Amino acid sequence: MSTFNLDVYMPVVILIALALLVAGGSMLLGSFIRPHHPNKLKETAYECGEEPIGSAWANFNVRFYVIALIFIIFDVESALMFPVAAVFKRFNEIGLGGTLLISITTFTLVLVAGIVYCWKKGDLDWVKSFNPQVNVASKDK
């Protein structure tokens, strides 16, 4: 026999209502407090008084994105190693230090293999030279 009790959801409902009340209240209070003095110069596209020059479209080098992704991967690696280092002594005391060492070493080796792959592929070179390997023997014929 199961009973459907809605009382267990009451803290969630209260927190959602409180979040909506705080968010809505702060926006309403902000609309009363903040100064509102629009003029033609403030309502321009950039709100800085300068006329936009040219198109908003600009070329963006993809290498920035690749370097940022590689940085994030290794930043996450360092963030994941700190907790392992913090509990390593306790794991070693209960006899699981070797297991923890093997798992963190495997994790590190996978990431090192990734950085070696990126390095060999040339993704870490800021200036890439596109020099395709041309078969010189076939060109001479």
C-alpha positions in Angstrom: 0.0 0.0 0.0 1.6 3.2 -1.2 0.6 6.7 -0.2 1.3 9.7 -2.3 2.6 12.4 0.1 3.2 15.8 -1.3 4.7 17.1 2.0 8.2 15.9 0.9 8.2 18.4 -2.0 7.3 21.4 0.2 10.9 22.5 0.8 11.6 22.5 -2.9 8.4 24.6 -3.6 9.4 27.0 -0.8 12.9 27.4 -2.3 11.6 28.0 -5.8 9.1 30.6 -4.6 11.8 32.3 -2.5 14.2 32.3 -5.5 11.5 33.8 -7.7 10.6 36.4 -5.1 14.3 37.5 -4.6 15.0 37.7 -8.3 11.8 39.5 -9.1 12.1 41.8 -6.1 15.7 42.8 -6.9 14.7 43.6 -10.5 11.7 45.6 -9.4 13.8 47.4 -6.8 16.5 48.1 -9.3 14.1 49.6 -11.7 13.0 52.1 -9.0 16.5 52.9 -7.8 18.7 53.2 -10.9 18.9 56.4 -12.9 17.2 56.5 -16.2 18.4 59.4 -18.4 18.4 58.3 -22.0 19.7 60.5 -24.7 20.6 59.9 -28.4 24.3 59.4 -27.7 23.6 56.7 -25.0 21.2 54.8 -27.3 23.9 54.2 -30.0 24.9 50.6 -30.7 27.9 50.5 -28.3 26.6 53.0 -25.7 30.0 54.7 -25.6 29.4 57.7 -27.8 31.5 56.3 -30.8 29.9 55.5 -34.1 30.6 51.9 -35.1 33.0 51.6 -38.0 32.8 48.7 -40.4 31.0 45.4 -40.0 30.6 43.5 -36.8 31.9 40.4 -38.5 35.6 39.8 -38.0 37.9 36.9 -38.8 38.8 34.9 -35.8 41.7 32.6 -35.7 40.7 29.0 -34.8 44.0 28.5 -33.1 42.8 30.6 -30.1 40.0 28.0 -29.7 42.3 25.0 -29.9 44.8 26.4 -27.4 41.9 27.3 -25.1 40.5 23.8 -25.2 43.9 22.3 -24.5 44.4 24.6 -21.6 41.0 23.7 -20.2 41.8 20.0 -20.4 45.0 20.4 -18.4 43.4 22.8 -16.0 40.7 20.2 -15.2 43.5 17.6 -14.8 45.2 19.7 -12.2 41.9 20.4 -10.5 41.2 16.6 -10.3 44.6 15.8 -9.0 44.4 17.9 -5.8 41.7 15.8 -4.2 43.6 12.6 -5.1 46.7 14.0 -3.5 44.7 15.0 -0.4 43.3 11.5 0.2 46.3 9.5 -1.0 47.8 9.1 2.6 44.4 7.7 3.9 44.1 5.3 1.0 47.7 4.2 1.5 47.0 3.5 5.2 44.1 1.2 4.3 46.1 -0.6 1.7 44.6 1.0 -1.4 47.5 3.4 -2.2 48.6 1.3 -5.1 45.2 1.2 -6.7 44.9 5.0 -6.4 48.4 5.5 -7.8 47.7 3.3 -10.8 44.4 5.0 -11.6 45.9 8.6 -11.3 48.9 7.5 -13.4 46.6 6.0 -16.0 44.6 9.3 -16.0 47.8 11.3 -16.4 49.2 9.1 -19.2 46.0 9.4 -21.2 46.3 13.2 -21.0 50.0 13.1 -21.8 49.2 11.0 -24.8 46.7 13.6 -25.8 49.2 16.5 -25.5 51.8 14.4 -27.5 49.1 13.8 -30.2 48.3 17.6 -30.3 52.0 18.4 -30.5 52.7 15.9 -33.3 49.7 17.1 -35.2 51.0 20.7 -35.0 48.1 22.1 -33.0 50.4 23.7 -30.5 52.4 25.6 -33.2 51.1 29.1 -33.4 52.2 29.6 -37.0 51.4 26.5 -39.0 53.2 25.9 -42.2 51.2 24.0 -44.8 53.8 22.0 -46.6 52.2 18.9 -48.1 54.5 16.0 -48.8 54.8 15.9 -52.6 56.1 12.8 -54.2 59.1 14.3 -56.2 59.7 11.1 -58.1 56.2 11.2 -59.7 56.6 14.9 -60.7 59.8 14.2 -62.6 58.1 11.7 -65.0 
